[in-house]
Amino acid sequence: MILENSFSGKEILTWRNFQLAKGGNSVDLDWLLDLGGGLSWSDLQILKISQERNYQLNLSLQELSVIWMRFLDQKIPLQYQVGRCPWRDFELEVNPSVLIPRQETEVMIDLALSKVNPCEKGIGRWVDLGTGSGALAIALARSFPKWIGHAVDCSENALTLATKNIEKLVSDSEIYMHLGNWWEPLTTWFGTFDLAIANPPYIPKSNFEKLDSVVREHEPHLALFGGDDGLDCCREIIKGSLNGLSPGGLLIIEHNCDQSERVLSILKKNDFHEIEFANDLEGIRRFALGRYPKK
């Protein structure tokens, strides 16, 4: 009996070569085969040797072809089309209401763990400001399992998606979801946050045309642009941290590749201490850290 969406290794390789001849690169196409078709990279290597063997895919080759052409012709991100995105050690549901989580943002969790001992304080409190898909909130919940978490977003659609991801991946964690702008919905807990983490919109409006069309035309502008100089949201988050953080609380914020000195300066002007920068995976200054002075 031939199962639906069952194809021989030879058929899949022929299809793969045909799709690459249309454009794009093998990394993206193999990602689609994996996340959309369910054919992992290791399976693909075996397939190249065992071409007569049949492989069961989650989608037909015709369905995968349609997704690939939308990606090539309309620049619609594969993650939005498939509705899934791997990040850190888990997989998120994504849609056009949220940014596609970037690998570079994973560094923020490692920075938090290098600066804060999850066991040192017992039950602490963290907040993910601008949670989007919930990627950072989920990683924080896994890294600080005994802590109380808060996730904030000004987009109702984003918060709905984040809630869905959180309930699926860290259902046992105590995480409160808040609809609102940065620190605004958190006044009840002001002065109690030991860790605040944020990946806010930081692209200057003037850089709109310079963005890759895949990003510019399909990812939410609300989560991309941070005003004329790109730092409007950074300023608001840092200013709000003065009330939100506990004495000695840590703020970690992501920024654009050319904004490091300006963000560090804003932290300094707001009386933060232990101020420092950190690099992303490519060695570019991408993160700013600072502690609010102990009272």
N, C-alpha and C positions, 0 to 999 in steps of 0.2 A: 504494500500500500504506500502510495506517495503522499506524504504529508504536505499540507499547504505551506508555502514559503520555504520549501526544502529545495536546496540548490546544490549542485556539485561544486567542488572546489574550482574546477575548470570554468564553470559558468560564472562564478563570483569573480575570479581573476579577469576573465574576459570583460565582464561588466565594469570592473574597477579600471582597467586600462582605457575602456571606451569613455568613461566619465572624466578621467584625467585629461583625455585628449580634448575635451570641451573647455578645460581651464581649471584653475584652482591648483591646490597642492595636495600631495599625498597625506600629509599630517591631518588636514581638515577632513579629507575623505575617509581616512581610517578612523577618525573620531566619530564620524557619522555611522560607519559600519559597526562601531562598538556601541555607542549610546543609542543609536536608532535601530540598528539591526541585531544587536546582541552578540556580535562577533568580536571577541576581544583581540587585542594585539597578538597575544600568544596563539590564539586560534588561527589568526591570519598567517602566522609563520608556519604552523602545521599544515594549513590548507595549501600552501605553496608546494609542499612536498607530497601531500596526499590529495591530489587533484580529483581523483575519481570518487573519493568519499563524499557523501552528502552532508550538508550542514543546514541546520534549522535556524532560520532568521525570524526576528520579531516582526519585521516588515518585509514586504516583497521587494524585489529589486526594482520594480516599476515605481513603487511608493518612494523608495530611497532616491530614485532618479528625479522625481518631482521635487523633493526637498533640496537636492543638490543644485538643480536648475534655478530654484528660487534664490538660493544662496549666491549663485553666480550672476544671475540676471538682475535680481531685485535687491541684492545685498542683505537679505534677511538673515540674521544670525542663526546658525544651526541650533544653538541652544534654545532659542525661542521656538523654533519649529519642532524640535523634539520635546521641548518642555522640561528638560533636565540639564543639570550641569554638575559635574564632579568638582568638589572643592575640599581641600585638605584631606581628611580621611572619610568623607561622607558625600552623599549625592543630594542635591537640592532640586526642588521644583522651581522653575523660573518662568516668567512671562514678561511681556513688554512693559509692565508697570514697574519693574525693578531693573537696576543695572545687572549685567552679567558679572558675577563675582570673579575678580581677577586673582591669579595665583600670587601676585606680589603682595596683596592684602593679607595673605596668610601670615606674613612676617609679624603683623601686629600681635598675633596671639603668642608667638615666640617671645616677643619683646615683653609682653605682659608677664609671662611666666618667668622671665629672667629678672624682673624687677619686683615681683610680688610673690611671696610664698603662700600658696593656697591654704596651707595648714597652720601658718604662723598666727593668724588672727582668729581662727575658728570660723565663726559665721560672719563673713563680710558681705559687702554689697557692691555689685558692679552695674554699669549701665552702658548699653550700646546705643549711641545717638545717631539716628538715621539708619535704622537696621536693614531696610530694603528687603532682601530675600530672607533675612535672618541668619546669614552665614556666620557673622561674627558672634552673634548671640548664642548660637548653637555651640560654636567652638569654645566660647567662654564657659558655658554651662558644663561642658565636658571637662574643661581644664580646672574649673573651680566648683566641683560638685556639691560642696556643702554651703556655698554662698547663695545669696538671694540675688536674682537678676531682674533687670528692667530693660525693655526694648522700646525705643521711641521712633516713630516716623510720622511725617506730616501727610503722607498719602494713605488714604483709607484702603485702597487696593493693595498697596505694598504691605500694609500691616496685616491684611487678611491673609496674604500669601505667606508672610513670615510666621504668622500664628499656625498656619497649616504645617509648615516645615518643622517648626518647633515641637508641635504636638506629635509629629511623626518620629522625630529623631531624638528628642530629649524630653519625653512625656513625664518623666519622674522629677524633673527639675522645677524649682519654684521660680517662675519667670512671669513678671507682670508686663502686659502690653499696653502701650500708651499712644493715643493718637494726638499729635500736636507738634509744635515747632521746638526742637532741641530740648532745652531744660524746662520749657514752659509748663508741661503737665506734671512735673516732678516736685513741685513746691512742698508737698507733704513730707518728702524725704530729704529736703535740703540739709546739707551738712553731714550726711550719712554715707555718701558714696566713696568707697575706698579706691575704686578704679572706674575711670570713664574712658571709653574708647570711641573714636569717631572717624569715619571715612566720608567726609562731607563733599558737596559739590565744590570744586576748586578750579575749574577751567574758566579763564577770563572770557568775557563775551567776544572780545576781538579775535579769539582763536577759533571761532565757530567754523569758518570755512577751511581751516587747517586740519580739522578732525577727519579721520578716516570716515568715508561715507557710510560704512556699516554701522559705526557708532552714531554719527551725526543724524542719520535718517531713521534710526530704529530704536535707540536707547532713550529713556526718558530724560528730557532736557532739565526737568526739575532736579534730577540727581547728578547733573553734569556741571551746570554753570553757576559760578559763585560771584556774580557781579562783575563790575568793570575790571577789577584787578584780580578777580578770582578768590579773594580772601574774605568776602562778606560773612560767609558762614563760619569760617575759622575764628573771626573776631567775636562773633556772637557766642560760639561754643566756649571759647576761652573766658570771656567775660562771665558767662553763666556758671562756669566752673568755680568761680570765687565763692558762690553761694552753695553750689551743689556738692562739691567735694568735702570729705571729712578732713580734719587736720592731718596733713601729710599725705593726702590722697593723690593718686597718680592719674595724669591725663596723657593719653597717647592719641595723636591725631595724624592722619595721612594728608599729604599736600602734593601739589604739582612739583615737577622735577626742578623748577627754577625758583621755588618759593621758600626754600629752607631758611635763609637768613631773615627774611621778613617775618615768618611764623615764629622763629626763635625770639625775635625782637618783641613781638606782641606778647609772648609769654613773660619776657623779662619786664616789660612795662606794667604787667599785671601782677608783679611781685611773686611770680613762681620761682622756685629754686630747683637745684639739681636738673637744670635744663640741658638737654643734649639732643643731637640728631641721630638718626639711624638710617642705614642704606637699605634699598630694596635688593632683590635678587640679582640685579645687574650692576650693583655697586653705586647706584644713584641715591643721593640724599632725598628720601621720600617720607620720612616720619619725624615728628617732633615729640619730645617727651618732657614733662615737667611735673613737679610736685607742688601742691599748694602749701604755703608755709604753715607750720604748726602754730596754733594759737597759744 
